[in-house]
Amino acid sequence: MSNLAPGSTNLTAGMTWCCQPLGKEELSAPDSEKIAVMFKALSDPVRLRLFSKIAARPGGEACVCDIQDVGVSQPTVSHHLRKLRETGLLESERRASWVYYRVAPGVLSAMAGLLSQTP
């Protein structure tokens, strides 16, 4: 169950992730904007650590209670997770009083495809 905020910029919606690696062909203006949002969200060290912690968990899912030890306060962790979710990099699901996060389907392979080198 995805809990995207209203008006959020979900990267996976309407984006063709089967595009060529960045060095292979020119990006369109809309794709450039969507990809820039993703990289901007990941450019913060705390967000990158949180994203990495979630992606590295067994099953690709983590409770916020298990990943909040990144050197900032709990409200700041929540803020960063919300930003990652709003950009479409993460999905979340509330279970009782805890929220569980997972990397959105296709995001890791899309990033790998964009950054892969062409032969």
Secondary structure as GFF3:
##gff-version 3
##sequence-region A 1 119
A	DSSP	alpha_helix	29	42	.	.	.	ID=ss1
A	DSSP	alpha_helix	45	56	.	.	.	ID=ss2
A	DSSP	three_ten_helix	58	60	.	.	.	ID=ss3
A	DSSP	beta_strand	61	63	.	.	.	ID=ss4
A	DSSP	alpha_helix	64	67	.	.	.	ID=ss5
A	DSSP	alpha_helix	74	86	.	.	.	ID=ss6
A	DSSP	beta_strand	90	95	.	.	.	ID=ss7
A	DSSP	beta_strand	98	103	.	.	.	ID=ss8
A	DSSP	alpha_helix	107	115	.	.	.	ID=ss9
###
